[in-house]
Amino acid sequence: MTSRRQPYAGQAGADRVIPSSLWLRLCAVLLLLAPAVSSGAEREDLVFTPAPTVLEPEKQQLLDIAFAGDRMVAVGAAGLIVISDDGGASWEQAKHVPVSATLTAVSFCGPDLGWAVGHAGVVLHTQDGGLTWVKQFDGYRAAEAFLAYAKEQRLALESQLASFVDGGVDAAGLDRSDIEYALDDAIFIEDEAQLAVESGPADPFLDVEFLDEQRGLAVGAYGMSFRTSDGGATWHINQAGIENMDRFHLYAVYARDQQVYLAGEAGLLFRSDDEGQSFERFYDVYEGSLFGLVPMNAGVLGFGLRGNVFLQRPGSDAWEPLKVDSQSSLYGGIALADGSVLLLGAGGTLLRLDSDASVQLFQHPSRSTFSAALEGKDGEIWLVGMDGMTRFSQAQQQ
């Protein structure tokens, strides 16, 4: 049997993103660290060792940034976490980070409690505003949890098939061939889950969002979706309503009030109205990858490959395409204090959307690819990406 879990695979449509290297969440044309060493033990030696100390950490590759109270905290390559207590005037590296895996996203609830996720399925937790971190979860446990889930799905389908009456349909309107097809897929997925357990952690989490100090969600490559209700002490498979049999990547999670949105590869868009316990999918919005979600005008923006941007207005289930006059892929976004939204993309492309959806195009002189931004207390917007930390004020309007 040929596994779908290849370090490099062919395209599945024009906008199918193929992962390769450590910039999965940021560039999305970059995905997983392909297994380059021969044993799980060697990979563990490389990934689950403390992050190395680096000079000028704010100039290293960074992927996400957030506030912990007034403190700014950014995460990135090789377990790097940097903090600033003076509004970005100076930066220092966190004192203890127990992994050297690339960290892709960070989320805080208040000034002290925070979580960071990344490659090898790691989830890190801090209780002191990002100064020190501990590992709460990793790819070993994620793989074991998914294997148990896959077995449950396969056994349920086998039981359903065994009790099926030929010539009829079940309560969901499925006939025998439908169930047999689903069972075949379930067996395939279980085999791949077993392979993942045996080969060791590889798949990254790509985003994390906490609703409060106890409840959070983390999503990632190959459809990984987990949730916690105890501050990350335990994490559980969260697949209810996430129709993703092909296990396309989930790139982003965004929470607002009772609603939680997910966005991913192949146009995946989901919404939960029960704080992430179950989801419903939006169909036929877009066939390409969507890398992020951000609030706008009490609605939600989804954005992704080739400058594609979609707006869901309040009270509507429709996603309206917005014309932004840019073909640059967009990897991050932030809602600003003045009601506008800043979207960040490849090659230094920056798009500012006003409340009326009018667009201003900016170009950053660094030509760096950006993945996240944070609006400082002084109004300065900090951008993080391939070349570390920089300021939006340096960008020139086109």
Secondary structure by P-SEA (a helix, b strand, c coil): cccccccbbbbccccbbbbccccccccccccccccccccaaaaaaaccccccccccccccccccccccccbbbbbbccbbbbbbccccccccccccccccccccccccccccccccccccbbbbbbcccccbbbbcccaaaaaaaaaaaaaaaaaaaaaaaaaccccccccccccaaaaaaaaaaaaaaaaaaaaaaaacccccccccccccccccccccccbbbbbbcccccbbbbcccccccccccccccccccccbbbbbbccbbbbbbcccccccccccccccbbbccccccccbbbbbbccbbbbbbcccccbbbbbbccccbbbcccccccccbbbbbbccbbbbbbccccbbbbbbbcccbbbcccccccccbbbbbcccccccccccccc
